[in-house]
């Protein structure tokens, strides 16, 4: 089996413990991964803390930091296939998707490379005639970045790139459910010439790794992507160090379809939103809210197309859906779908493991026609290829159903009426709303959610400022003596 190592202080280390990583397409172990102990995490944070103040990093100009990021971007692009194949092997995502995401991750490093020397302060016209006051923005310090197993190379880029552009240092915890691409990415960090300790990459479990990292007294900021339950632990941990926190969490995103659109065209977006990546995306459009007059036509199209989706080995060119990433995830989906059917949902298609692949972690593209918004599949984020369908008659009912969730990450709206689109976009509570499209992203556009979908934003120019803190500078320009503080005038 292949063996991987932590990347700490510019070197590769086995760590105190290890575990076997499972190939979701076969259910067999394929690699040995290091499991970080508390000592491993402490060494990584200490390295990042030293590097933050070291002249090799702190002494660089912002432009020089940008050049390093640009070099890293070029290396990511040049090695996209190698990284993508590792991500596919370790997580089950189909190769075409990991290739595309990895190549596009390079654009995030390039975007923030260009922004590195655009961080500016401001002159403040205060009400004191003899004072000049300005602000300067300085890097916040050591950043703990935590990413889930899905799309790790991409999700890490929206944390590492702005953090380095701002002058911070990073300890990244790769998900134990598929850390191979991030541990391999460390070799590119090394090759780019980024000074030792500036980026450290570890993986591991529970208290020894995650809790030690997020509660560490030298960590100034935590950037987390994952589920709400883990996020609550992260927030509790930061009570120890009062670190700034960004949380990009889950979603139960609605796709609202009115009756004035082409069902064939909408079907493409719905399919991409829920079956792309086997539904293993935080922005998966898992709730389809369709106008009653459009429902039958759209469901017919979706059923026909879903049943033609090619399920198979994630590295095969013809495959359109690969396996789920973990056995626990598969078990949970089966449980919730069964419960939903007991509650009265109608199975349109799917609802089982594919024939011939029952022993592995595959699940059919599934559509459930749900008359009750309280149905389990409607309420629960499944992180899998399961679409729950609800019907509405009026625009007001569509908005009410869309907002009937504690989440608020993303939403889609499909209509050819411009005024209606504006009204619905304004009324839906979500951090990202797509109109007549779905799952489109850019490093230029901020990303994040409302409610239980998280705190703060990633990507965009403003996100980089979250890795800085403002410092106010007061300068007395008067030659007059400073007055005696005990003589009141």
C-alpha positions as CSV (number, residue, x, y, z in Angstrom):
1,X,0.0,0.0,0.0
2,X,1.1,3.6,-0.6
3,X,2.2,5.6,2.5
4,X,1.7,9.3,3.1
5,X,3.2,11.7,5.7
6,X,2.3,14.9,7.5
7,X,4.0,18.0,6.3
8,X,5.3,20.0,9.3
9,X,7.9,22.8,9.3
10,X,9.0,22.2,5.8
11,X,9.6,18.4,6.3
12,X,7.6,15.2,5.9
13,X,6.9,13.1,9.0
14,X,5.1,9.8,9.8
15,X,3.5,11.1,13.0
16,X,2.8,9.2,16.2
17,X,0.1,6.9,14.8
18,X,-1.3,5.7,11.5
19,X,-4.5,4.3,9.9
20,X,-5.6,2.7,6.6
21,X,-7.5,4.7,4.1
22,X,-10.3,2.9,2.2
23,X,-11.0,3.1,-1.5
24,X,-14.8,3.7,-1.7
25,X,-15.1,2.1,-5.1
26,X,-13.8,-1.3,-3.8
27,X,-14.2,-1.1,0.0
28,X,-10.5,-2.2,0.3
29,X,-7.7,-0.4,2.1
30,X,-5.2,1.2,-0.4
31,X,-3.0,3.5,1.6
32,X,-1.5,4.1,5.1
33,X,-2.1,7.6,6.4
34,X,-0.5,9.3,9.4
35,X,-2.8,10.0,12.3
36,X,-1.8,13.2,14.2
37,X,-1.3,13.0,17.9
38,X,-1.5,16.0,20.2
39,X,2.3,16.3,20.0
40,X,2.2,16.3,16.1
41,X,-0.4,19.1,16.1
42,X,1.5,21.1,18.7
43,X,4.7,20.8,16.5
44,X,2.7,22.1,13.5
45,X,1.2,25.1,15.3
46,X,4.6,26.0,16.9
47,X,6.2,25.8,13.4
48,X,3.5,28.1,12.0
49,X,3.9,30.5,14.9
50,X,7.6,30.7,14.4
51,X,7.3,31.2,10.7
52,X,4.7,34.0,11.2
53,X,7.4,36.2,12.8
54,X,10.5,34.9,10.9
55,X,12.1,37.3,8.4
56,X,11.9,34.6,5.7
57,X,8.1,35.2,5.7
58,X,7.3,38.3,7.7
59,X,10.0,40.2,5.9
60,X,8.6,39.5,2.5
61,X,6.9,42.3,0.6
62,X,3.2,41.7,-0.2
63,X,4.3,41.5,-3.9
64,X,6.8,38.8,-3.1
65,X,4.1,36.8,-1.3
66,X,1.9,37.1,-4.4
67,X,4.7,35.7,-6.6
68,X,5.0,32.6,-4.3
69,X,1.2,32.1,-4.6
70,X,1.4,32.5,-8.4
71,X,4.1,29.8,-8.5
72,X,2.0,27.5,-6.3
73,X,-0.9,28.1,-8.7
74,X,1.2,27.1,-11.7
75,X,2.3,23.9,-9.9
76,X,-1.3,23.0,-9.0
77,X,-2.3,23.4,-12.6
78,X,0.6,21.4,-13.9
79,X,0.0,18.6,-11.4
80,X,-3.8,18.6,-11.6
81,X,-4.1,15.1,-13.0
82,X,-1.9,13.5,-10.4
83,X,-3.7,15.3,-7.6
84,X,-7.1,14.5,-9.1
85,X,-6.3,10.8,-9.4
86,X,-5.4,10.7,-5.7
87,X,-8.6,12.5,-4.7
88,X,-10.6,10.1,-6.9
89,X,-8.9,7.0,-5.3
90,X,-9.4,8.3,-1.8
91,X,-12.9,9.7,-1.9
92,X,-14.7,8.1,-4.9
93,X,-15.4,11.3,-6.7
94,X,-15.3,10.7,-10.5
95,X,-12.1,11.6,-12.2
96,X,-13.6,14.1,-14.6
97,X,-14.9,16.1,-11.7
98,X,-11.7,16.0,-9.6
99,X,-9.7,17.0,-12.6
100,X,-11.9,20.0,-13.3
101,X,-12.1,21.2,-9.7
102,X,-8.3,20.8,-9.2
103,X,-7.5,22.7,-12.3
104,X,-9.9,25.5,-11.2
105,X,-8.4,25.6,-7.7
106,X,-5.3,27.1,-9.3
107,X,-7.4,30.1,-10.3
108,X,-8.1,30.8,-6.6
109,X,-4.4,30.9,-5.9
110,X,-3.9,33.2,-8.9
111,X,-6.7,35.5,-7.8
112,X,-5.3,36.0,-4.3
113,X,-1.8,36.3,-5.7
114,X,-3.0,39.4,-7.5
115,X,-4.7,40.7,-4.4
116,X,-1.7,40.2,-2.0
117,X,-0.4,43.8,-2.6
118,X,-3.8,45.3,-2.7
119,X,-4.5,45.3,1.0
120,X,-4.8,48.9,2.0
121,X,-5.3,51.0,5.1
122,X,-7.1,54.4,5.2
123,X,-6.5,58.0,6.4
124,X,-9.2,59.0,8.9
125,X,-10.2,62.7,9.1
126,X,-10.6,62.9,12.9
127,X,-11.9,65.8,14.9
128,X,-8.5,66.6,16.5
129,X,-6.7,69.3,14.5
130,X,-3.1,68.3,15.5
131,X,-3.6,64.6,14.9
132,X,-3.0,62.5,11.8
133,X,-4.7,59.1,12.1
134,X,-4.5,56.2,9.7
135,X,-5.2,52.5,9.8
136,X,-3.1,49.7,8.5
137,X,-4.1,46.0,8.0
138,X,-1.9,43.4,9.4
139,X,-2.1,39.5,9.2
140,X,-4.1,38.0,12.0
141,X,-1.6,35.2,12.8
142,X,-1.7,31.4,12.7
143,X,-4.8,30.0,10.8
144,X,-6.3,26.6,11.5
145,X,-7.9,25.5,8.3
146,X,-10.2,22.4,8.4
147,X,-11.7,20.9,5.2
148,X,-14.0,17.9,4.7
149,X,-13.3,15.0,2.4
150,X,-15.4,16.3,-0.5
151,X,-13.4,18.6,-2.8
152,X,-10.5,19.0,-0.5
153,X,-8.1,20.5,-3.0
154,X,-10.7,23.1,-4.0
155,X,-12.0,23.8,-0.5
156,X,-8.5,24.3,0.9
157,X,-7.6,26.8,-1.8
158,X,-10.3,29.2,-0.5
159,X,-8.6,29.2,2.9
160,X,-4.9,28.8,2.1
161,X,-4.8,31.4,-0.7
162,X,-6.3,34.4,1.1
163,X,-4.5,33.5,4.3
164,X,-1.1,33.5,2.6
165,X,-1.9,36.6,0.6
166,X,-2.6,38.4,3.8
167,X,0.7,37.2,5.4
168,X,-0.7,34.6,7.8
169,X,0.6,31.1,8.3
170,X,-1.5,27.9,8.1
171,X,-2.0,24.6,9.7
172,X,-4.4,22.6,7.6
173,X,-6.2,19.5,8.9
174,X,-7.1,17.3,5.9
175,X,-10.1,15.1,6.4
176,X,-9.3,11.6,7.7
177,X,-11.9,10.3,5.1
178,X,-9.6,10.9,2.1
179,X,-6.5,13.0,3.0
180,X,-4.2,11.7,0.2
181,X,-4.6,14.7,-2.2
182,X,-3.8,17.3,0.5
183,X,-0.8,15.3,1.8
184,X,0.5,15.2,-1.8
185,X,-0.3,18.9,-2.3
186,X,2.2,19.5,0.4
187,X,5.0,18.6,-2.0
188,X,3.9,21.4,-4.3
189,X,4.0,23.9,-1.3
190,X,7.6,22.7,-0.8
191,X,8.4,23.0,-4.5
192,X,7.0,26.5,-4.7
193,X,9.6,27.7,-2.2
194,X,7.2,28.7,0.5
195,X,9.3,29.0,3.6
196,X,9.2,26.2,6.2
197,X,6.4,26.4,8.7
198,X,4.2,28.8,6.6
199,X,2.0,25.9,5.5
200,X,1.7,22.7,7.5
201,X,-0.6,19.8,6.6
202,X,-1.8,17.1,9.0
203,X,-4.6,14.7,9.3
204,X,-6.1,12.7,12.1
205,X,-9.1,12.1,14.4
206,X,-11.2,13.8,17.1
207,X,-9.7,15.3,20.2
208,X,-6.0,14.5,19.4
209,X,-6.1,16.4,16.1
210,X,-9.2,18.6,15.6
211,X,-9.7,19.7,19.2
212,X,-6.0,20.3,19.9
213,X,-5.8,22.4,16.7
214,X,-8.9,24.6,17.1
215,X,-8.3,25.2,20.8
216,X,-4.6,25.9,20.6
217,X,-3.6,29.1,22.3
218,X,-1.4,30.1,19.3
219,X,-4.2,29.8,16.7
220,X,-5.7,33.2,15.9
221,X,-8.3,32.2,13.3
222,X,-10.2,29.0,12.4
223,X,-11.6,28.5,8.9
224,X,-13.8,25.5,8.9
225,X,-15.9,23.7,6.3
226,X,-18.0,20.7,7.4
227,X,-21.2,19.8,9.2
228,X,-23.1,21.8,11.9
229,X,-22.4,19.2,14.7
230,X,-18.7,19.4,14.2
231,X,-18.9,23.2,13.9
232,X,-20.5,23.4,17.3
233,X,-17.4,21.6,18.8
234,X,-15.2,24.0,16.9
235,X,-17.0,27.0,18.4
236,X,-16.7,25.5,21.9
237,X,-13.0,24.9,21.4
238,X,-12.4,28.5,20.3
239,X,-13.7,29.6,23.7
240,X,-10.3,28.7,24.9
241,X,-8.3,30.9,22.5
242,X,-10.9,33.4,21.4
243,X,-9.9,32.7,17.8
244,X,-11.9,34.4,15.0
245,X,-14.1,31.8,13.2
246,X,-15.5,31.3,9.7
247,X,-17.9,28.4,9.3
248,X,-19.0,27.1,5.9
249,X,-21.5,24.4,6.8
250,X,-24.2,22.3,5.2
251,X,-27.3,23.1,3.2
252,X,-30.7,21.8,2.2
253,X,-30.8,24.0,-0.9
254,X,-34.1,24.6,-2.7
255,X,-34.4,24.8,-6.5
256,X,-37.6,26.7,-7.3
257,X,-39.1,26.0,-10.7
258,X,-42.0,28.1,-12.1
259,X,-44.2,27.0,-14.9
260,X,-42.9,29.4,-17.6
261,X,-39.6,27.6,-18.3
262,X,-38.5,24.8,-20.5
263,X,-38.5,21.5,-18.5
264,X,-35.7,20.0,-20.6
265,X,-33.4,22.9,-19.8
266,X,-34.3,23.0,-16.1
267,X,-33.7,19.3,-15.9
268,X,-30.0,19.8,-16.8
269,X,-29.6,22.2,-13.9
270,X,-31.5,20.0,-11.5
271,X,-29.4,17.0,-12.5
272,X,-26.2,18.9,-12.0
273,X,-27.3,20.3,-8.7
274,X,-28.2,17.0,-7.0
275,X,-26.5,14.2,-9.0
276,X,-23.3,15.9,-9.9
277,X,-20.6,14.5,-7.5
278,X,-23.2,12.0,-6.4
279,X,-24.9,14.8,-4.4
280,X,-21.9,15.1,-2.1
281,X,-21.8,18.9,-2.2
282,X,-22.8,21.5,0.4
283,X,-24.7,23.3,-2.3
284,X,-26.5,20.2,-3.6
285,X,-30.0,21.3,-4.8
286,X,-31.7,18.5,-2.8
287,X,-35.1,20.1,-2.6
288,X,-37.0,20.6,-5.9
289,X,-39.9,23.0,-5.5
290,X,-41.9,22.9,-8.7
291,X,-45.1,24.6,-9.8
292,X,-48.0,22.2,-9.9
293,X,-48.6,22.8,-13.6
294,X,-45.0,21.9,-14.4
295,X,-44.5,19.0,-12.0
296,X,-45.5,16.0,-14.1
297,X,-43.6,17.1,-17.2
298,X,-40.4,17.9,-15.2
299,X,-40.6,14.6,-13.2
300,X,-41.0,12.6,-16.4
301,X,-37.8,14.2,-17.9
302,X,-35.9,13.8,-14.6
303,X,-36.9,10.2,-14.2
304,X,-35.8,9.3,-17.8
305,X,-32.5,11.0,-17.4
306,X,-31.7,9.8,-13.9
307,X,-32.2,6.2,-15.1
308,X,-29.7,6.7,-17.9
309,X,-26.9,7.9,-15.6
310,X,-23.9,5.7,-15.8
311,X,-22.8,4.4,-12.3
312,X,-19.4,2.8,-12.0
313,X,-15.7,3.1,-11.3
314,X,-14.8,6.7,-10.6
315,X,-11.8,6.6,-12.8
316,X,-13.6,5.3,-15.8
317,X,-14.3,7.8,-18.6
318,X,-17.9,6.8,-19.1
319,X,-18.8,7.0,-15.4
320,X,-21.2,9.8,-14.4
321,X,-21.7,8.9,-10.7
322,X,-19.2,7.1,-8.5
323,X,-19.5,5.7,-5.0
324,X,-20.3,7.6,-1.8
325,X,-17.2,8.4,0.2
326,X,-18.0,6.4,3.4
327,X,-20.0,3.4,4.4
328,X,-21.6,5.4,7.2
329,X,-22.9,7.9,4.7
330,X,-24.5,5.1,2.6
331,X,-26.1,3.6,5.7
332,X,-27.6,6.9,6.7
333,X,-29.1,7.6,3.2
334,X,-30.7,4.2,3.1
335,X,-32.2,4.8,6.6
336,X,-33.6,8.2,5.7
337,X,-35.0,7.1,2.3
338,X,-36.7,4.1,4.0
339,X,-38.2,6.4,6.7
340,X,-39.4,8.9,4.0
341,X,-41.2,6.1,2.1
342,X,-42.9,5.0,5.4
343,X,-44.0,8.7,5.8
344,X,-45.8,8.6,2.5
345,X,-43.2,9.7,0.0
346,X,-43.5,8.2,-3.5
347,X,-40.5,6.6,-5.1
348,X,-40.1,8.0,-8.6
349,X,-36.8,6.3,-9.3
350,X,-33.8,4.8,-7.6
351,X,-33.9,4.1,-3.9
352,X,-31.4,1.2,-3.8
353,X,-27.9,0.2,-4.4
354,X,-27.1,-0.5,-8.1
355,X,-27.2,-4.1,-9.2
356,X,-23.8,-5.7,-9.3
357,X,-22.4,-3.0,-7.0
358,X,-24.2,-3.9,-3.8
359,X,-21.0,-4.7,-1.9
360,X,-19.5,-1.3,-2.5
361,X,-20.6,2.2,-1.5
362,X,-22.8,3.0,-4.5
363,X,-26.3,4.4,-4.4
364,X,-28.7,5.0,-7.3
365,X,-29.8,8.5,-8.3
366,X,-33.0,8.7,-6.3
367,X,-36.1,11.0,-6.7
368,X,-38.8,11.1,-4.0
369,X,-42.1,12.8,-4.6
370,X,-43.0,14.2,-1.2
371,X,-46.4,15.7,-0.4
372,X,-45.4,16.7,3.1
373,X,-42.6,19.2,3.9
374,X,-42.0,17.3,7.1
375,X,-40.8,14.2,5.3
376,X,-37.4,13.0,6.6
377,X,-35.6,13.4,3.2
378,X,-36.9,17.0,2.9
379,X,-35.6,18.0,6.3
380,X,-32.3,16.1,6.5
381,X,-29.1,17.0,4.7
382,X,-28.2,13.6,3.1
383,X,-25.0,14.5,1.2
384,X,-26.0,12.0,-1.5
385,X,-27.9,11.6,-4.8
386,X,-31.4,12.0,-3.3
387,X,-33.8,14.6,-4.7
388,X,-37.0,15.4,-2.7
389,X,-39.8,17.0,-4.7
390,X,-42.5,19.4,-3.3
391,X,-45.2,21.2,-5.2
392,X,-46.4,24.8,-5.0
393,X,-49.2,26.9,-6.6
394,X,-48.2,30.5,-5.8
395,X,-45.1,32.6,-5.6
396,X,-45.7,33.2,-1.9
397,X,-46.0,29.4,-1.3
398,X,-42.8,28.8,-3.2
399,X,-40.9,31.3,-1.1
400,X,-42.4,29.9,2.1
401,X,-41.3,26.4,1.2
402,X,-37.8,27.6,0.1
403,X,-37.3,29.2,3.5
404,X,-38.7,26.3,5.5
405,X,-35.3,25.1,6.6
406,X,-32.8,26.0,9.3
407,X,-30.2,26.1,6.5
408,X,-29.5,28.9,4.1
409,X,-26.5,28.2,1.9
410,X,-27.8,28.3,-1.6
411,X,-30.9,28.3,-3.8
412,X,-31.9,28.2,-7.5
413,X,-34.7,30.1,-9.1
414,X,-36.0,29.2,-12.6
415,X,-38.3,31.6,-14.3
416,X,-38.4,33.7,-17.5
417,X,-40.2,36.6,-15.7
418,X,-37.6,39.2,-14.7
419,X,-39.7,40.9,-12.1
420,X,-40.6,37.6,-10.4
421,X,-36.9,36.6,-10.4
422,X,-36.0,39.8,-8.5
423,X,-38.8,39.4,-6.0
424,X,-38.0,35.7,-5.2
425,X,-34.2,36.4,-5.0
426,X,-34.9,39.1,-2.4
427,X,-37.3,36.9,-0.4
428,X,-35.2,33.7,-0.2
429,X,-32.9,33.5,2.8
430,X,-29.7,32.1,1.3
431,X,-26.1,33.3,0.9
432,X,-26.0,32.4,-2.8
433,X,-28.9,32.4,-5.2
434,X,-28.6,31.3,-8.8
435,X,-31.1,32.4,-11.4
436,X,-31.6,30.1,-14.4
437,X,-28.4,28.3,-13.6
438,X,-26.9,26.3,-10.7
439,X,-23.5,25.4,-9.1
440,X,-21.6,28.2,-10.8
441,X,-18.7,29.6,-8.8
442,X,-15.8,32.1,-9.2
443,X,-12.9,33.2,-6.9
444,X,-14.2,36.7,-7.4
445,X,-17.6,36.0,-5.8
446,X,-18.1,35.6,-2.0
447,X,-19.6,32.3,-0.8
448,X,-21.3,31.5,2.4
449,X,-24.7,31.0,4.1
450,X,-27.3,32.1,6.4
451,X,-28.7,30.3,9.5
452,X,-27.2,26.9,10.2
453,X,-25.2,27.1,7.0
454,X,-22.5,29.1,8.7
455,X,-20.7,32.3,9.6
456,X,-18.7,34.6,7.4
457,X,-17.8,34.4,3.7
458,X,-15.1,32.7,1.6
459,X,-13.7,33.8,-1.8
460,X,-13.9,37.4,-3.1
461,X,-11.8,40.3,-2.1
462,X,-13.4,40.9,1.2
463,X,-12.6,37.4,2.4
464,X,-8.9,38.2,2.4
465,X,-9.6,41.0,4.9
466,X,-10.9,38.4,7.3
467,X,-7.3,37.2,7.6
468,X,-6.2,40.6,8.7
469,X,-6.9,42.9,11.6
470,X,-6.9,46.7,11.5
471,X,-4.4,48.7,13.5
472,X,-5.1,52.4,14.2
473,X,-2.1,54.7,14.3
474,X,-2.3,58.2,15.9
475,X,0.4,60.7,15.2
476,X,0.7,64.1,17.0
477,X,1.9,66.7,14.4
478,X,2.0,69.7,16.9
479,X,5.3,71.1,18.2
480,X,3.4,72.3,21.3
481,X,4.2,70.6,24.6
482,X,1.8,67.9,25.6
483,X,-0.4,69.5,28.2
484,X,-0.3,68.5,31.9
485,X,-3.1,65.9,32.2
486,X,-4.0,67.1,35.7
487,X,-4.7,70.7,34.7
488,X,-8.1,70.9,33.2
489,X,-8.8,73.7,30.7
